[in-house]
């Protein structure tokens, strides 16, 4: 997992989230790219995302919440309104007047709509509320609704978020490409945090790569290098020479102009190539003649 942090984490829940994401380095861990603390201005409203995680199969908006009091029991999470344990309202750090689930729905819908306006409407966006309790708490979460697009996870074990992402990955084929991620980063104004295309491909984002999407960012040089490497690989696969021909070569002076056979261009290439071979042979003969004459 590639992790990019735009601003230093301010809450305990955000710090826990960053620590978990950065631990996923093994082949069996979730793959993708995460940006922590970014925002979207959409329909005259600013949406602050604690984190957005792109994987090859999905995009997840994460709201990270911290419980203030140490408490144990069943945490009842309604679709609207305050959260309760045993009838007692729990307090969240930096709590909004709206409930975390309402905020998550608004942010998820905003990002989904924004992507749809940019031709990425088929890319489903999910919402996750990660609740981090104080040490010593023993909680169970009970969601009072059934909606697969929004999930509340208890942040006492990194495997909960990991299992959620792996479950999403198992539901369908890859949808997000490196280009989709690059378009999202550019549109969200976080181009400086966009990983190089080589890194995105390693994380499983497939499909052709438009390296112009990296222009103006710190990874532009890496994108241009990737483009050259891909062109070289394509040339080698097609049986072409694995190096750039000089300007005076027959193939550069008389290139192919179409997919068909151009007899004129072909004849000029053959004649120029033969002329070069004759010239090289004459130079070699001349050098040998001079050497032999000097020896005798």
BAFI-3210 file (N, C-alpha, C; in Angstrom, 3 decimals, decimal comma, padded with zeros to 6 digits):
// residues 296
n [1|2|3|4|5|6|7|8|9|10|11|12|13|14|15|16|17|18|19|20|21|22|23|24|25|26|27|28|29|30|31|32|33|34|35|36|37|38|39|40|41|42|43|44|45|46|47|48|49|50|51|52|53|54|55|56|57|58|59|60|61|62|63|64|65|66|67|68|69|70|71|72|73|74|75|76|77|78|79|80|81|82|83|84|85|86|87|88|89|90|91|92|93|94|95|96|97|98|99|100|101|102|103|104|105|106|107|108|109|110|111|112|113|114|115|116|117|118|119|120|121|122|123|124|125|126|127|128|129|130|131|132|133|134|135|136|137|138|139|140|141|142|143|144|145|146|147|148|149|150|151|152|153|154|155|156|157|158|159|160|161|162|163|164|165|166|167|168|169|170|171|172|173|174|175|176|177|178|179|180|181|182|183|184|185|186|187|188|189|190|191|192|193|194|195|196|197|198|199|200|201|202|203|204|205|206|207|208|209|210|211|212|213|214|215|216|217|218|219|220|221|222|223|224|225|226|227|228|229|230|231|232|233|234|235|236|237|238|239|240|241|242|243|244|245|246|247|248|249|250|251|252|253|254|255|256|257|258|259|260|261|262|263|264|265|266|267|268|269|270|271|272|273|274|275|276|277|278|279|280|281|282|283|284|285|286|287|288|289|290|291|292|293|294|295|296]
n.u [000,839|000,642|001,229|000,256|000,570|-001,027|-001,362|-000,222|-001,399|-004,146|-005,789|-006,195|-007,357|-006,741|-003,972|-003,697|-004,851|-003,027|-000,753|-001,588|-002,041|000,517|001,801|001,207|002,901|003,544|003,220|000,706|-000,841|-003,331|-003,452|-002,758|-003,333|-003,209|-004,439|-004,078|-005,971|-007,337|-009,246|-012,372|-013,990|-017,202|-020,197|-020,577|-019,667|-017,377|-015,717|-014,130|-011,929|-010,899|-009,362|-008,705|-008,855|-007,617|-007,973|-007,176|-009,744|-011,674|-012,834|-012,483|-013,815|-012,706|-013,742|-012,297|-012,779|-012,542|-013,221|-013,971|-014,383|-013,462|-015,137|-017,398|-019,251|-022,137|-021,989|-024,282|-025,098|-026,812|-028,442|-028,779|-028,182|-027,046|-024,571|-024,846|-024,179|-025,584|-027,777|-026,560|-025,235|-022,406|-019,281|-017,505|-014,286|-013,816|-016,412|-018,922|-021,918|-023,593|-024,055|-021,390|-021,979|-023,755|-022,095|-020,200|-021,784|-022,465|-019,934|-019,106|-021,080|-020,633|-018,008|-018,469|-020,326|-018,792|-016,737|-018,271|-018,998|-016,683|-016,379|-016,056|-018,111|-018,861|-017,275|-017,484|-017,907|-017,178|-018,083|-016,494|-016,568|-014,270|-013,857|-012,068|-011,428|-010,577|-007,719|-008,312|-011,014|-013,923|-015,672|-018,516|-019,818|-022,947|-024,739|-027,491|-028,759|-028,924|-026,729|-024,608|-022,891|-021,928|-020,002|-019,345|-016,511|-014,702|-011,937|-009,909|-008,274|-006,070|-006,658|-009,355|-009,972|-008,298|-009,441|-011,871|-011,184|-010,053|-012,284|-013,864|-012,248|-012,551|-015,020|-015,304|-013,981|-010,936|-011,279|-010,270|-007,814|-004,367|-004,467|-007,018|-006,606|-004,641|-006,097|-007,938|-006,280|-005,211|-007,546|-008,419|-006,565|-004,153|-001,852|000,993|001,276|000,848|001,702|004,422|003,899|005,058|005,046|002,302|001,506|002,830|001,313|-000,962|-002,678|-003,920|-003,896|-003,532|-001,210|-001,421|000,977|001,018|-000,650|000,828|002,285|003,751|003,923|005,856|006,610|006,936|009,268|009,739|007,460|007,901|010,156|009,005|007,323|009,225|010,410|008,250|007,802|010,200|009,972|007,740|008,758|010,777|009,222|007,881|009,864|011,554|014,553|016,388|017,283|017,748|017,664|020,204|020,057|020,812|020,299|018,909|016,282|015,433|015,706|014,066|011,325|008,596|005,452|002,847|000,612|000,605|002,513|005,070|006,520|008,346|009,578|010,628|012,432|014,262|015,283|016,571|018,491|020,017|020,957|022,509|024,398|025,687|026,825|028,605|030,284|031,370|032,687|034,583|036,144|037,208|038,694|040,527|041,935|043,097|044,681|046,544|047,800|048,947|050,676|052,429|053,617|054,963]
n.v [-001,189|002,116|005,080|008,354|011,341|014,262|016,303|016,633|014,180|014,816|013,689|010,929|008,732|009,153|008,945|006,268|005,068|005,807|004,451|001,780|001,568|001,981|-000,296|-002,273|-003,975|-006,415|-009,109|-010,347|-008,445|-005,756|-003,982|-000,828|002,736|005,312|008,411|010,666|012,990|014,999|017,105|018,095|020,364|020,739|021,435|023,960|023,411|022,392|019,400|017,550|014,977|012,368|010,233|008,761|005,812|004,122|001,102|-001,514|-002,475|-000,929|002,151|003,848|005,945|007,108|007,800|008,764|008,252|009,054|007,636|009,256|008,543|005,743|002,833|000,067|-002,557|-002,846|-001,028|000,985|001,957|004,230|005,183|007,898|010,581|010,494|008,196|005,310|003,502|001,075|002,778|005,161|008,131|008,317|010,070|011,666|012,524|015,816|016,032|016,383|018,323|016,804|013,236|010,769|008,846|010,188|012,218|010,650|009,511|011,812|012,688|010,466|010,355|012,837|012,544|010,369|011,512|013,604|012,204|010,903|013,009|013,351|011,283|008,876|007,412|004,769|003,775|002,589|004,122|003,589|003,959|004,199|004,172|004,490|003,592|004,377|003,167|004,086|002,639|-000,389|-000,496|-002,424|-003,262|-003,899|-003,580|-002,568|-002,195|-000,287|-000,463|-001,675|-001,547|-001,924|-000,048|001,554|001,173|000,531|000,263|-001,228|000,188|-001,323|-003,286|-003,902|-005,783|-005,724|-003,580|-004,373|-006,871|-005,944|-004,451|-006,514|-008,125|-006,467|-006,440|-009,015|-009,079|-008,263|-007,550|-005,858|-002,369|000,202|002,059|003,032|005,481|006,398|006,845|008,825|010,886|011,425|012,345|014,656|016,171|016,534|018,238|017,320|016,635|016,743|014,561|012,317|009,031|007,579|006,200|003,654|002,701|002,557|000,601|-001,617|-001,880|-002,976|-001,581|-001,673|-001,513|000,716|003,449|006,882|009,020|011,774|012,717|013,002|015,279|018,288|017,563|016,209|013,660|013,600|013,114|010,419|009,345|009,901|008,331|005,834|005,758|005,657|003,177|001,462|001,863|000,854|-001,818|-002,576|-002,277|-004,211|-006,494|-006,498|-007,158|-005,185|-003,155|-002,785|-000,169|003,335|004,448|006,178|009,526|009,480|006,968|004,520|003,838|005,984|008,180|007,436|006,681|004,389|005,291|004,489|001,730|000,088|-001,175|000,770|001,164|002,997|004,265|001,961|001,086|003,234|002,996|000,499|000,994|003,029|001,677|-000,348|001,298|002,364|000,022|-000,643|001,580|001,251|-001,196|-000,419|001,396|-000,320|-002,032|-000,159|000,603|-001,850|-002,271|-000,164|-000,872|-003,391|-002,609|-001,020|-002,944|-004,655]
n.w [000,000|-000,966|000,738|001,221|002,909|003,296|005,171|008,561|010,832|012,989|014,948|017,252|016,009|013,301|013,356|014,101|011,850|009,792|010,672|010,422|007,631|006,609|007,390|005,626|003,579|002,552|000,099|000,401|001,595|001,452|-001,647|-003,203|-003,199|-000,812|000,302|002,842|004,610|002,651|000,426|-001,103|-003,113|-003,809|-005,436|-004,152|-001,620|000,894|001,297|003,649|003,688|005,752|004,881|001,687|-000,063|-002,754|-004,447|-006,811|-007,321|-006,048|-004,467|-001,457|000,957|003,980|007,223|010,137|013,494|016,971|020,065|023,111|025,903|027,931|027,464|027,612|026,009|023,872|020,995|019,640|016,458|014,738|011,612|011,594|013,882|017,395|018,783|020,886|023,921|025,742|026,151|026,847|025,576|023,526|023,403|020,848|019,628|018,584|017,562|015,089|014,505|013,073|012,801|012,576|010,601|008,898|007,957|006,605|004,574|003,095|002,208|000,695|-001,318|-002,528|-003,604|-005,325|-007,149|-008,170|-009,471|-011,404|-013,061|-014,404|-016,126|-014,787|-013,722|-013,412|-011,469|-008,372|-005,202|-001,847|001,622|004,800|008,286|010,700|013,949|016,713|019,822|023,269|025,000|026,719|026,418|025,629|023,091|020,973|017,746|016,602|013,843|012,911|010,479|007,090|004,702|002,143|001,103|003,082|005,907|009,322|011,249|013,900|015,412|016,792|015,969|013,385|011,464|010,932|009,179|007,125|006,411|005,486|003,150|001,634|001,304|-000,295|-002,546|-003,448|-004,604|-007,229|-010,562|-011,581|-011,641|-011,382|-012,983|-013,585|-014,890|-014,099|-011,364|-011,526|-012,809|-010,787|-008,688|-009,884|-010,278|-007,656|-006,724|-005,681|-006,992|-006,450|-004,744|-006,188|-007,010|-008,947|-012,261|-012,519|-009,877|-009,352|-011,152|-010,086|-007,781|-008,796|-010,513|-013,590|-017,243|-020,126|-019,884|-019,662|-019,835|-019,881|-017,947|-015,703|-016,007|-014,909|-012,302|-009,508|-010,261|-012,970|-014,521|-013,921|-015,066|-017,786|-018,186|-017,774|-019,999|-022,074|-021,478|-021,910|-024,638|-025,673|-024,890|-026,380|-028,948|-028,984|-028,642|-031,031|-032,723|-033,570|-033,833|-030,812|-030,322|-030,962|-034,247|-036,138|-037,601|-040,260|-041,208|-043,500|-042,741|-041,294|-043,008|-045,107|-044,115|-043,281|-044,508|-044,302|-043,585|-045,766|-048,630|-049,841|-052,727|-053,788|-051,544|-050,372|-052,350|-052,335|-049,751|-049,938|-051,942|-050,744|-048,505|-049,742|-050,997|-048,760|-047,704|-049,756|-049,608|-047,030|-047,411|-049,317|-047,830|-045,906|-047,589|-048,586|-046,286|-045,567|-047,801|-047,584|-045,163|-045,816|-047,854|-046,414|-044,789|-046,606]
ca.u [000,000|001,345|000,568|000,631|-000,054|-000,964|-001,164|000,013|-002,627|-004,463|-006,514|-005,681|-007,871|-005,972|-002,632|-003,839|-005,101|-001,773|000,128|-002,058|-001,834|001,942|002,278|000,836|003,987|003,745|002,413|-000,657|-001,551|-004,082|-002,656|-003,418|-002,714|-004,049|-004,094|-004,638|-006,283|-007,523|-010,550|-013,057|-014,990|-018,203|-021,513|-020,476|-019,451|-016,075|-015,762|-012,823|-011,811|-009,792|-008,516|-009,316|-008,023|-007,904|-007,403|-007,547|-011,145|-012,634|-012,393|-013,108|-013,653|-012,638|-013,886|-011,638|-013,365|-011,962|-014,087|-013,313|-014,417|-013,293|-016,471|-017,535|-020,618|-022,550|-022,093|-025,374|-024,808|-027,984|-028,112|-028,782|-028,218|-025,907|-024,290|-025,100|-023,817|-026,481|-028,618|-025,745|-024,647|-020,947|-018,675|-016,450|-013,343|-014,097|-017,682|-019,718|-023,323|-024,164|-023,407|-020,346|-022,543|-024,287|-020,946|-019,616|-022,667|-022,335|-018,631|-019,079|-021,934|-019,971|-016,910|-019,068|-020,898|-017,681|-016,086|-019,187|-018,920|-015,406|-016,362|-015,733|-019,335|-019,001|-016,390|-018,271|-017,207|-017,736|-017,761|-016,137|-016,329|-013,367|-014,030|-010,941|-011,738|-009,403|-007,212|-009,088|-012,429|-014,360|-016,883|-019,039|-020,593|-024,237|-025,278|-028,953|-029,222|-028,268|-026,314|-023,241|-022,056|-021,401|-019,665|-018,690|-015,530|-014,062|-010,510|-009,051|-007,488|-005,864|-007,194|-010,744|-009,929|-007,678|-010,434|-012,888|-010,642|-009,903|-013,622|-014,269|-011,458|-013,019|-016,365|-015,344|-012,740|-010,271|-011,965|-009,470|-006,541|-003,419|-004,982|-008,127|-006,028|-003,978|-007,143|-008,499|-005,306|-005,143|-008,785|-008,513|-005,517|-003,095|-000,895|002,319|001,292|000,565|002,859|004,869|003,134|005,689|004,598|000,889|001,421|003,232|000,194|-002,047|-003,504|-003,556|-004,383|-002,568|-000,886|-001,239|001,973|000,803|-001,377|001,823|002,994|003,620|004,105|007,228|006,881|006,898|010,437|009,514|006,441|008,543|010,996|008,101|006,888|010,333|010,571|007,159|008,046|011,281|009,454|006,869|009,602|011,436|008,216|007,542|011,033|012,308|015,860|016,241|018,001|017,291|018,474|020,702|019,261|021,229|020,019|017,867|014,948|015,052|015,596|012,938|010,481|007,308|004,443|001,537|000,666|000,803|003,861|005,438|007,657|009,330|010,324|011,384|013,556|015,251|015,952|017,468|019,614|020,870|021,636|023,563|025,455|026,457|027,622|029,721|031,215|032,088|033,598|035,694|037,008|037,952|039,688|041,566|042,754|043,888|045,705|047,588|048,547|049,739|051,732|053,445|054,330|055,847]
ca.v [000,000|003,394|006,010|009,751|012,154|015,658|017,102|015,807|013,704|015,586|012,920|009,596|007,815|009,340|008,383|004,813|004,708|005,923|003,362|000,530|001,586|001,889|-001,630|-003,217|-004,008|-007,777|-009,446|-010,729|-007,293|-004,985|-003,150|000,384|004,000|006,041|009,795|011,036|014,417|015,738|017,763|018,259|021,431|020,260|022,051|025,061|022,884|021,774|018,099|017,177|013,533|011,903|009,428|008,100|004,676|003,492|-000,195|-001,818|-002,853|-000,061|003,399|003,910|007,170|006,700|008,775|008,227|008,843|008,593|007,698|009,981|007,797|004,288|002,287|-001,306|-002,952|-002,855|000,329|001,073|002,980|004,471|005,906|009,334|010,870|010,109|006,787|004,998|002,225|000,871|003,962|006,344|008,728|008,352|011,313|011,488|013,645|016,724|015,580|017,300|018,332|015,629|011,995|010,324|008,138|011,195|012,859|009,695|009,414|013,034|012,688|009,408|010,780|013,948|012,027|009,560|012,425|014,334|011,274|010,648|014,153|013,242|010,050|007,716|007,112|003,339|003,414|002,711|004,638|003,097|004,734|003,462|004,942|003,747|004,088|003,948|003,359|004,156|001,359|-000,937|-000,592|-003,694|-002,865|-004,587|-002,616|-003,020|-001,238|-000,303|-000,390|-002,644|-000,854|-002,352|001,071|002,235|000,196|001,044|-000,718|-000,948|000,380|-001,911|-004,345|-003,538|-006,807|-005,423|-002,785|-005,210|-007,845|-005,225|-004,159|-007,767|-008,563|-005,655|-006,864|-010,320|-008,963|-007,990|-007,414|-004,561|-001,260|001,415|001,998|004,077|006,743|006,841|007,385|010,085|011,885|011,783|013,159|015,976|016,898|016,876|019,203|016,668|016,097|016,472|013,308|011,215|008,145|007,351|005,104|002,365|002,269|002,197|-000,690|-002,629|-002,044|-003,702|-000,742|-002,110|-000,700|001,645|004,605|008,172|009,679|013,225|013,046|013,281|016,512|019,341|017,020|015,780|012,353|013,706|012,440|008,982|008,985|009,903|007,134|004,694|005,782|005,161|001,751|000,756|001,916|-000,074|-003,178|-002,832|-002,432|-005,507|-007,528|-006,500|-007,556|-004,026|-003,005|-002,223|001,091|004,377|004,546|007,543|010,273|009,199|005,588|004,414|003,742|007,307|009,078|006,987|005,870|003,911|006,329|003,871|000,294|-000,598|-001,237|001,909|000,677|004,060|004,369|000,716|001,093|004,209|002,426|-000,570|001,586|003,738|000,667|-000,955|002,292|002,428|-001,197|-000,517|002,576|000,640|-002,200|000,283|001,941|-001,446|-002,454|000,860|000,513|-003,075|-002,069|000,695|-001,638|-004,408|-001,922|-000,583|-004,115|-005,178]
ca.w [000,000|-001,025|001,653|001,082|003,960|002,885|006,383|009,745|011,460|014,178|015,951|017,530|015,000|012,075|013,570|014,043|010,454|009,045|011,100|009,819|006,181|006,315|007,713|004,568|002,601|002,093|-001,093|000,760|002,152|000,457|-002,550|-003,648|-002,786|000,142|000,580|004,142|004,732|001,400|000,410|-002,382|-003,141|-004,764|-005,288|-003,185|-000,268|001,077|001,953|004,183|003,829|006,589|003,989|000,532|-000,451|-004,036|-004,759|-008,198|-007,454|-005,382|-003,838|-000,133|001,738|005,384|008,297|011,331|014,695|018,235|021,255|024,195|027,152|027,938|027,666|027,144|025,709|022,465|020,448|018,674|015,451|013,893|010,377|011,907|015,301|018,244|019,044|022,286|024,533|026,874|026,335|027,132|024,377|023,578|022,917|019,855|019,572|017,481|016,994|014,284|014,926|012,414|013,185|011,647|009,454|007,983|007,307|005,667|003,402|002,307|001,550|-000,313|-002,429|-003,217|-004,417|-006,394|-008,145|-008,790|-010,398|-012,511|-013,964|-015,118|-016,894|-013,960|-012,997|-013,138|-010,360|-007,146|-004,035|-000,597|002,814|006,011|009,498|011,570|015,313|017,548|021,247|024,171|025,495|027,822|026,056|025,041|022,375|019,804|016,956|016,057|012,871|012,892|009,098|006,217|003,494|001,847|000,683|004,266|006,944|010,529|011,711|015,173|015,179|017,823|015,341|011,974|010,570|010,562|007,956|006,102|005,946|004,716|001,831|000,910|000,934|-001,438|-003,709|-003,917|-005,167|-008,667|-011,303|-011,450|-012,291|-011,337|-013,686|-013,190|-015,418|-013,247|-010,137|-011,872|-013,034|-009,483|-007,960|-010,525|-010,019|-006,235|-006,384|-004,900|-007,962|-005,857|-003,997|-007,115|-007,210|-010,314|-012,885|-012,206|-008,553|-009,435|-011,847|-009,109|-006,847|-009,450|-011,383|-014,927|-018,344|-020,721|-019,044|-020,336|-018,989|-019,841|-016,721|-014,653|-016,321|-013,914|-010,968|-009,196|-010,855|-014,432|-015,094|-013,809|-016,058|-019,103|-018,220|-017,954|-021,397|-022,889|-021,231|-022,568|-026,083|-025,946|-024,759|-027,525|-030,130|-028,891|-028,862|-032,454|-033,491|-034,029|-033,213|-029,463|-030,147|-031,866|-035,464|-036,394|-038,564|-041,633|-041,585|-044,533|-042,153|-040,825|-044,158|-045,929|-043,213|-043,781|-044,350|-044,113|-043,332|-047,034|-049,196|-050,687|-053,515|-053,938|-050,301|-050,191|-053,293|-051,876|-048,582|-050,379|-052,677|-049,798|-047,693|-050,569|-051,171|-047,517|-047,605|-050,714|-049,079|-045,919|-047,955|-049,976|-046,778|-045,332|-048,588|-048,673|-045,073|-045,667|-048,838|-047,030|-044,168|-046,510|-048,582|-045,449|-044,286|-047,648]
c.u [000,880|000,563|001,135|-000,140|000,096|-000,702|-000,953|-001,304|-002,883|-005,124|-005,858|-006,123|-007,092|-004,572|-002,660|-004,024|-003,820|-000,832|-000,283|-001,737|-000,360|002,519|002,056|001,864|004,193|002,855|000,964|-001,467|-002,347|-003,156|-003,463|-002,633|-003,707|-003,527|-004,824|-004,780|-006,260|-008,938|-011,079|-014,077|-015,993|-019,555|-021,540|-020,292|-018,102|-016,228|-014,345|-012,795|-010,642|-008,822|-009,371|-008,344|-008,516|-007,229|-007,766|-009,028|-012,129|-011,977|-013,179|-012,781|-013,743|-012,795|-013,294|-012,148|-012,729|-012,980|-013,320|-013,243|-014,099|-014,639|-016,532|-019,007|-020,871|-022,765|-023,151|-025,142|-026,035|-027,569|-028,069|-028,762|-027,038|-025,782|-024,446|-024,530|-024,679|-027,350|-027,860|-025,104|-023,129|-020,456|-017,523|-015,572|-013,629|-015,412|-018,397|-021,154|-024,096|-023,428|-022,361|-020,890|-023,134|-023,158|-020,336|-020,463|-022,518|-021,018|-018,561|-019,895|-021,273|-018,848|-017,438|-019,611|-019,812|-016,956|-016,960|-019,146|-017,642|-015,258|-016,041|-016,940|-019,526|-018,124|-017,116|-017,380|-017,936|-017,303|-017,482|-015,950|-015,496|-013,411|-012,922|-011,286|-010,469|-008,970|-008,036|-010,564|-012,710|-015,716|-017,225|-019,911|-021,856|-024,779|-026,789|-029,498|-028,443|-027,974|-024,846|-022,319|-021,446|-021,208|-018,972|-017,788|-014,928|-012,549|-009,633|-008,144|-007,307|-006,440|-008,636|-010,783|-009,317|-008,689|-011,517|-012,398|-010,473|-011,261|-014,136|-013,534|-011,970|-014,371|-016,379|-013,972|-012,154|-011,021|-011,097|-008,137|-005,611|-003,886|-006,121|-007,604|-005,366|-005,000|-007,743|-007,556|-005,210|-006,379|-008,936|-007,433|-004,393|-002,085|000,489|002,415|001,028|001,802|003,213|004,070|003,731|005,174|003,131|000,705|001,797|002,092|-001,024|-002,967|-003,074|-004,086|-003,303|-002,405|-000,658|-000,299|001,823|000,039|-000,433|002,570|002,699|003,792|005,521|007,594|006,857|008,064|010,277|008,476|007,038|009,463|010,146|007,634|007,985|010,519|009,480|007,339|009,147|010,802|008,564|007,681|010,297|010,456|007,833|008,716|011,836|013,646|015,724|017,059|017,496|018,233|018,973|019,925|019,577|020,937|018,927|016,466|014,471|014,855|014,409|012,022|009,225|006,253|003,046|001,721|000,896|002,261|004,060|006,700|008,739|010,214|011,190|012,608|014,650|015,997|016,972|018,693|020,560|021,637|022,768|024,720|026,324|027,339|028,831|030,764|032,037|033,093|034,815|036,673|037,847|039,042|040,850|042,511|043,651|045,006|046,845|048,438|049,448|050,917|052,847|054,244|055,342|056,865]
c.v [001,247|004,405|007,402|010,563|013,613|016,583|016,154|015,433|014,456|014,798|011,560|008,612|007,939|008,771|006,857|004,358|004,753|004,780|002,040|000,489|001,383|000,509|-002,615|-003,166|-005,399|-008,084|-009,781|-009,585|-006,581|-004,081|-001,916|001,608|004,741|007,455|010,195|012,553|015,125|016,287|017,871|019,382|021,085|020,849|023,051|024,577|022,194|020,488|017,711|015,668|013,204|011,061|008,920|007,025|004,141|002,126|-000,494|-002,133|-001,860|001,232|003,556|005,247|006,797|007,914|008,150|008,972|008,222|008,727|008,345|009,135|006,324|003,682|000,898|-001,613|-002,954|-001,429|000,328|002,258|003,152|005,178|007,417|009,484|010,316|008,602|006,540|003,628|002,071|002,066|005,230|006,843|008,794|009,657|010,991|012,731|014,500|016,428|016,712|017,281|017,218|014,385|011,583|009,596|009,119|011,884|011,929|009,562|010,632|013,050|011,648|009,797|011,902|013,444|011,188|010,458|013,178|013,461|011,016|011,785|014,157|011,911|008,808|007,288|005,655|002,880|003,665|003,184|004,153|004,007|003,826|004,462|004,067|004,367|003,506|004,215|003,519|002,761|000,904|-001,033|-001,952|-003,445|-003,859|-003,584|-003,285|-001,933|-001,393|-000,051|-001,425|-001,972|-001,192|-001,204|001,831|001,215|000,911|-000,060|-000,265|-000,909|-000,125|-002,998|-004,005|-004,560|-006,531|-004,618|-003,590|-006,205|-007,174|-004,953|-005,430|-008,316|-007,770|-006,098|-008,170|-010,244|-008,775|-007,848|-006,019|-003,503|-000,014|001,184|003,081|005,441|007,289|007,479|008,735|011,196|012,358|012,684|014,558|016,801|017,331|017,858|018,624|016,004|015,870|015,146|012,093|010,340|008,013|006,208|003,736|001,821|001,844|000,851|-001,829|-002,904|-002,683|-002,879|-000,985|-001,136|000,182|002,892|005,827|009,011|011,200|013,646|013,362|014,596|017,593|018,868|016,535|014,436|012,390|012,966|010,926|008,512|008,943|008,693|005,893|004,607|005,250|003,657|000,951|000,747|000,941|-001,516|-003,539|-003,051|-003,784|-006,645|-007,627|-006,886|-006,400|-003,970|-002,308|-000,970|002,072|004,491|005,984|008,205|009,922|007,765|005,548|004,409|005,071|008,279|008,725|006,087|005,372|004,963|005,770|002,396|-000,494|-000,575|-000,054|001,522|001,727|004,198|003,129|000,680|002,051|003,685|001,373|000,009|002,305|002,748|-000,004|000,011|002,413|001,195|-001,142|000,456|001,998|-000,380|-001,539|000,832|000,826|-001,920|-001,470|000,775|-000,724|-002,920|-001,231|-000,079|-002,663|-003,751|-001,491|-001,769|-004,634|-004,132]
c.w [000,000|-000,188|001,450|002,112|003,576|004,068|007,550|010,402|012,761|015,276|016,146|016,467|013,693|012,207|013,515|012,598|009,635|009,391|010,468|008,329|005,827|006,635|006,571|003,440|001,989|000,889|-000,779|001,347|001,067|-000,358|-002,968|-003,233|-001,901|000,296|001,863|004,197|003,379|001,382|-001,013|-002,236|-004,232|-004,415|-004,122|-001,750|-000,214|001,874|002,359|004,423|004,760|005,763|002,831|000,081|-001,789|-004,082|-006,212|-008,386|-006,857|-004,918|-002,545|000,517|003,216|006,295|009,562|012,558|015,941|019,347|022,408|025,460|026,927|028,326|027,072|026,919|024,215|021,995|019,358|017,750|014,571|012,600|010,584|013,429|016,072|018,394|020,540|022,659|025,773|027,171|026,608|025,842|024,533|022,963|021,985|019,821|018,347|016,805|016,263|014,807|014,232|012,899|012,166|010,422|008,433|007,223|006,261|004,415|002,505|001,538|000,442|-001,533|-003,224|-004,119|-005,572|-007,505|-008,890|-009,808|-011,620|-013,530|-014,788|-015,832|-016,113|-013,129|-012,661|-011,979|-009,040|-006,005|-002,785|000,553|003,998|007,141|010,425|012,963|016,183|019,009|022,075|024,590|026,692|027,550|025,431|024,382|021,270|019,062|016,430|015,145|012,797|011,492|008,296|004,889|003,239|001,460|001,854|005,376|008,098|011,063|013,032|014,975|016,292|017,271|013,866|011,009|010,159|009,261|006,814|005,536|005,106|003,293|001,000|000,477|-000,262|-002,696|-004,290|-004,624|-006,673|-009,267|-011,086|-012,262|-012,386|-012,045|-013,151|-013,693|-014,568|-011,960|-010,416|-012,116|-011,707|-008,706|-008,563|-010,183|-008,585|-005,798|-005,563|-005,842|-007,354|-005,114|-004,897|-007,286|-008,682|-010,928|-012,622|-010,879|-008,573|-010,123|-010,905|-008,127|-007,493|-010,321|-012,828|-015,971|-018,919|-019,869|-019,917|-019,474|-018,973|-018,590|-015,569|-014,908|-015,288|-012,496|-010,740|-009,813|-012,385|-015,077|-015,031|-014,821|-017,462|-019,261|-018,429|-019,403|-022,312|-022,712|-021,925|-024,077|-026,474|-025,882|-025,936|-028,793|-030,135|-029,149|-030,328|-033,333|-034,024|-033,305|-031,868|-029,246|-031,187|-033,057|-035,639|-037,521|-040,008|-042,067|-042,652|-043,958|-041,580|-041,987|-045,044|-045,077|-043,906|-043,494|-044,111|-043,838|-044,611|-047,477|-050,133|-051,449|-053,656|-052,707|-050,067|-051,087|-052,839|-050,644|-048,994|-051,068|-051,716|-048,925|-048,466|-050,769|-049,932|-047,355|-048,542|-050,184|-047,931|-046,417|-048,614|-048,934|-046,164|-046,295|-048,657|-047,473|-045,129|-046,686|-048,335|-046,031|-044,834|-047,263|-047,623|-044,929|-045,297|-048,066]
res [x|x|x|x|x|x|x|x|x|x|x|x|x|x|x|x|x|x|x|x|x|x|x|x|x|x|x|x|x|x|x|x|x|x|x|x|x|x|x|x|x|x|x|x|x|x|x|x|x|x|x|x|x|x|x|x|x|x|x|x|x|x|x|x|x|x|x|x|x|x|x|x|x|x|x|x|x|x|x|x|x|x|x|x|x|x|x|x|x|x|x|x|x|x|x|x|x|x|x|x|x|x|x|x|x|x|x|x|x|x|x|x|x|x|x|x|x|x|x|x|x|x|x|x|x|x|x|x|x|x|x|x|x|x|x|x|x|x|x|x|x|x|x|x|x|x|x|x|x|x|x|x|x|x|x|x|x|x|x|x|x|x|x|x|x|x|x|x|x|x|x|x|x|x|x|x|x|x|x|x|x|x|x|x|x|x|x|x|x|x|x|x|x|x|x|x|x|x|x|x|x|x|x|x|x|x|x|x|x|x|x|x|x|x|x|x|x|x|x|x|x|x|x|x|x|x|x|x|x|x|x|x|x|x|x|x|x|x|x|x|x|x|x|x|x|x|x|x|x|x|x|x|x|x|x|x|x|x|x|x|x|x|x|x|x|x|x|x|x|x|x|x|x|x|x|x|x|x|x|x|x|x|x|x|x|x|x|x|x|x|x|x|x|x|x|x]
***
